[in-house]
C-alpha cells in the first residue's frame, strides 16, 4: 500500500482509506464490520474516516470497539462535525464543536483524532467563530489537524485569510470519473494552499463497478436496492449513465485491470488526491479496493475513459 502526504501536515495516509458512512452506521452487522476493519489493516490501509452523524454515533462506537486493541500510532483516524445529532445539537458553533469533539473521542475510545473535519459549511455561525473553535481543539490536543468537506470555495478562501488560526490540511469532496466538479476551482485552490483531497464516492456509489445494468433492476444485495443506503445514488442510476459505464469494461480489460482498480486509479492519478475513501461490507471488498494502490493509467487509457463516458461526465 502506497502512502501519500496529507497536505501540509506530517501525516502519511494510505492511498485507499476505509470509510464508514453507510456500512458501519447500521447497514452491516457488527462482526462483519469489524472483520472489514481487520482486513483493512491486513491490506496496509492506515487511514479510517468516520463522522459523528453516521448512525448518530453508531459508526464511531463500532470503530472505537474495532480499534481498541491496536496501537494508536498504527492508524490515522478522522471524524467530522456539522449534521444534527439531536433536535438541538447541530452546526459549527464554538459550543457545538467543543461538545461534539468530546463526544466523538469518547465513542472512539481515544484521546485525540488525527483529523477533525467540518462536514459542511454552517451559514448560521460566523466563520471566525468556527475557525477559532477549531484552533482551540487543535491546541488542546484533541485533534492534530483540521479539514473541511464540501465547503463553497469562496468560504475556504475566506477562512484561509483569517490570521493566527489553524489552517486546513484536507478537503473531502465527492470526486470520480463521472463527478468531476472539484477540478474547476477546488483542486487548483487546494494545490496552491497545501491542502490535499480525501475523496468520497470514487466509485460513484458503486456504479463504476459496472454491476448495475441499464434497463435492469438493481441486484437485491446492492446499495441501490437498499432503502437505507441508496439516498445518494439516484443521479448515477440513469440508463444513459449505466450504458456509458458499460463502455468502460473493455477499457479496464485492455489495461489488465478490474473496474474497481480502473476507477480508483483514475482519482489517484490526480497528485492533489491523498486518498480515496471506499466503503466495504465484506473483507474481500476491502482487499479488492486496496489492490488499486500503485496502479498508473496510460494516456491512451485516460483518453479512452473520457471518450466512453462522453456527456455523462458532470463537471
N, C-alpha and C positions, 0 to 999 in steps of 0.2 A: 504494500500500500504506500503510495507516494504521499508526502506531506507538503503542504503549502503554507507560507507565512500569512497570517491573518492581519491584513492592513499594516498599520504602523505599530502593532503590538509585538510582543515577543512570543506569542502563541504560534505553534505549528499545528495545523489541523489536517486530518486525513481528507484526501480529495473527495471521498464518498463519506457522508455522515448519516447517522441514523436519526430519523425523525420519529415523533410520537403523536402527531396531530390526531389522526383518525384511529389508528390501530391501538394505541395504548391508553386511550381515554375511554375505552369500553367496547371497541369494535373487535378486540381479540382477547381471548381468555388469558388470565393472569400467567399461568405456567408457560403458555405458548409465547407470550410477550417476553417473559424472562429468558426463554430459550433463544429468542431473536437477539436480545442484548448480548448473551453469551456468544452467539455466532458472530456478532459484530466485532467483539474483541478477538475472536479466532481469526477473523479476516483482516485484522490490522486497523480497523476503524477506531479512531480515538476521540471522535467528536460526536456528541449527543445533544440533540436540540429538542427542547420542550417548551411549554408555556403554562402559566398558571390556569388559564381558561380551558385547557384541554381536559374535558371531563370534569370541569370545575375542581381541579386539583387531583383528579384520579391519575392522570399520566405522571405527574410529579411524584405522587405517592408510590406508584409502581416502580418508577425509576429509582426512588430512594431505597426501596427494598432490593432491587436488582443490583444496584451498585454498592450496597453497604459493605460487602466483603472485599472490595477492591481498593488498592492503594489510590488515594485521592489524586496523586500526580500522574496516574496512568491514563487519565482521560480528561478531555476538555468538555465542560458542561455549560450549556447555555439555556436560559429560560427567558420569559417575556412577561410584560405587564401592559394592560390597557383595557381589555374587554371585561364586561361585567362578571364579577364573582358573586354578587348578590344584588338585591334591589338598590342598594346604596353604595356598593363598592365597585367603582369603575374609574377609568381615566388615568391621567398622568399628573394629578396634583401632587404637591410635596407630601401631603398626608397619605395619599394612596401609594405612592412609590415606596415610602418608608414602611407602611403597613404590609404591602404585598411582598416586598423582598423578604421580610422576616417570615411570613407565612410560607413562601416558596422554599426558603432554606430549611424550615422545619420539616416540610414534606419530603424534601430531597435528602434529608439527614446529612447535611453538610454545613460548614460554617461560611462557605463562600461559593459563588458560581464564578466561572471564568468570564462569562459574557452575559450582561443583562440588557435586554433589548426592548425598545418601545414598539409594541405590536402594531400600532397605527398612530397617526398624529391626533392629538387631542386639541381641537379648536375651542374647547371650553376653558382651557388653562393657559395662562401666559407662558410663552416659550421659555422665558427667563426662569420662571419658577420650576419648570420641568428640568431644565438643564442644571440648575443649582442643586436640586434634589438628587439627581443622578450623580453629580460630582460628590455630594456628601456620602452617598452609598459607596462610591469607589474609595473615598478617603477613610471610610470606616472599615474597609477591608471586606465588605460583603460581596463585592464583585470586583474583578480585576479590570474589566473593560466594559464599554457600553456600545450598543449598536441600535439600529432602527430598522423597521420593516414597513415598506410601502408608504413612506412619507412623501409628500409633494417635494419635488426638487427645490422649489423656492424656499421651503421651510428648512431643508437641510442646509442650504446656503446661509439662511439667517442664523441658524444655530452655530454654524462654524465661525460666524463673525463675532460671536459673544466672547469677550475677553475673560481670561482667568479661570475657565471652566474646562472640564474633561472633554476630550474630543472623541468622536466616533472612530471605531476601527472596522465596523462592519455594517453592511446593508443587506437586508433579506428580502429580495424581490421574487415574484414569480418570473421564471425565465425558462424557455425551452425552444426547440426548433420552431414550434408553432407560435409561441408567445414571445415576441422579441422587443417589446416596448421599452425595456430598460436600456437598449442600445442607443436610443436617440439622445437622451440628456443625462440619465442617472449614471451610467457607466463612465462616460467622459468626465463628469464632475468627480466621481469617486477615485478614478485614476489619478487625477490632479491632486486630491486631498489625502491620499494614503488610506483609503477605505476599500476593503475587499467586499465582494459579493458572496453571500451564502445563499444559494438559490433554492427556492422551494418549487415543487411540481415540475422538475426537469423532465419527467416522463408524461407531462400533460395529464395528470390524474390517471396514469396508466394507459392512456390512449396510444402513446407512442410504442407500447409493446406490440401493437398490431393485433391484440386479442379481440378487439371489437370490430365486427364485420358490418359493412354497410347493408342496410335492409334486413338485418337480423337482430333478434333480441340479445341483450347482454347476457353473458354466462351467469348462471344462477349464483355462483360463488364469487362474483366480481364486485368491485366497488360501485360500478354503475347500477347494479341490481340491488344495492343495499340502501334502504331508506335512510339509515343513519350516516352513511359515508359518501353519498352521491351529490351533496349540496353544490359542489363547485365544478362538476364535470359536464354540466349541460351543454355549454357552448362548444365543447370539443366533440360532442356526440352527433353532430350533423353528418348526414351521409357524405356530403362533399368533402368534409374533413377526413372521415374514415376512409374514403376512396383514395385520397391523397396519401394517407399513411400506408395503405397497402402498397403503393408505388415505392415505398422505402424498402420493402422486403428484399427485392433483388439487389438493391444498392448495398444493404448490410451483408447479404450473402457474398457479393463480389469482393467485399472488403474483408471477408472471413470473420465477421462479427455477428453477434446476436443483435436483435433490435434494441434491447436494453443497453448494450455496450455502445451502439451507434448513437443513441440519444444522449447518454451521459457523457460520452467523449465529445459530443458536439458542444455542450455547455462548457466543458472543461477546456476546450480549445481557446477559450477567452482567458487571457492572462489575469484579468481582474477578478475572475471567479476563483475563490479559495476552496470552496467545497460545494458539492451538490447533495442536498438533503433527500434521502429516499425513505419511504415507509416500507415496512415488511410485516407480513402476518405469519410467515414461516421462515425458519432458518435458511432453507435453501434459496429463498429470495434474497436474503442478505448477501449470501456468497455470490449470487448471480449479479447483483448490483456492484459489489466490491470488485468484480472482475473487470470493470471498466477502467480501473486506475491504470494510468500509464499508456492508454490507447491513444494514438495520434492519427488523425484523419488526413488523408491526402487532399490536395487542392481539387483534384478530379472528383473525389467523393463529396466534398463540400459543395461543389458546383452541382453535382447530381442531386443532392438533397434539396437545394434551392429550386431546381427545375421541377422536381417531383412534387414539392409542396405548393409551388406557384402562389396563387392568390388566396390560399387559406392561411398564409402567414399573417399574423396580427402584429402590426408594427406601431 
